[in-house]
Amino acid sequence: MNTPAVQPKVASTRDLPGLEFSRSADGLPVARVGDLVVAMVSGRDGQHFLASAWRVSRPLSELKRDDFYSHHGAVADQTEFRARMIEQAEHVRDLRALARQTVRMNCSTPWGPSQGATVYAEGIVSHTTAGHGGIKLSDERNVKIHPMLHCAGGWYEEDAAWAAVALAYPNLFTGYERKCADRTVRDSWPEAWEAIFGRPLAPGESHEKDRRAFEREQASDWIVISALRSDQHVGMTEVIATIGGVRATDVEERRHLVPSDEYEVGQFGFVIDTARHPTYDGPSSFVGWQARVTSP
């Protein structure tokens, strides 16, 4: 998350005493947020990613790339790196203020026996298991969940459904968690979000709504379902496409050659331009390729 250099002390971080910015011994932008230290590491093609380490007590200026091991996704530049670290520090500060309690509870969950529990408030408990987890609401708490997001048993799994709890009880979640919950509901249940907030989501505001629009608009187009660099045609990518990008055993599949420098999948798939990407019936780079229907 290439612009101005990260500065160790600025006014915007004065209310975040656990946050520190610096440069590592080998020149990486680094930050400390409580027990977590994070570096912005350069990757391929001018990209950057976040790498972290836990409970490293040495000064940031003494650290090197080898001190960081966990990967936390892409980051665009130092401006975004700084913003991400400030957001993380705010999250840590808000968590302390919420004073959630970690306890042990002998109970079953939809994902197996509870191995740890965090009490957010009476009737709101987050459980972890060996493989998954989620939030359990009491019957009294569960009635406040919006009907379009409601789970009858009161269990809200941790990948997406938990966001319904954060929307219903925002005072029990950090600002960062509330932002993630809002994004999760918009991306997964756009109709529910629109009903709750009373406005339609515009293009670009919901992954799921945008996906449905793409599928409606491209329903009659050939969309790539598989692709690889052609061994027979230098600079070309051989693709398999179906109408609407449908993946099924009973649909027609066609092969096309697309210039590799043009082949960018995009958010929902690559649409074949039949005027520029003619069907291809020559030798294939796909192992075991057999067209179900001979292309015209």
Secondary structure, DSSP 8 states (H G I E B T S, - for coil): ---S---S--GGGTT-TTEEEEE-TTS-EEEEETTEEEEEEE-GGG-EEEEEEES--S-GGG--GGG--EEEEEE-SHHHHHHHHHHHHHHHHHHHHHT-EEE----EETTEE-SEEEEEETTEEEEE-SS-EEEEE-HHHHTTS-GGG--TTSEEETTTTHHHHHHH-GGGS-HHHHHHHHHHHHHH-HHHHHHHHTS---TTS-HHHHHHHHHHHTTTSEEEEEEEE-SSSTTEEEEEEEETT---TTS--EEEEEETTT---TTT--B--TTTS-B--S--SSTT---SS---
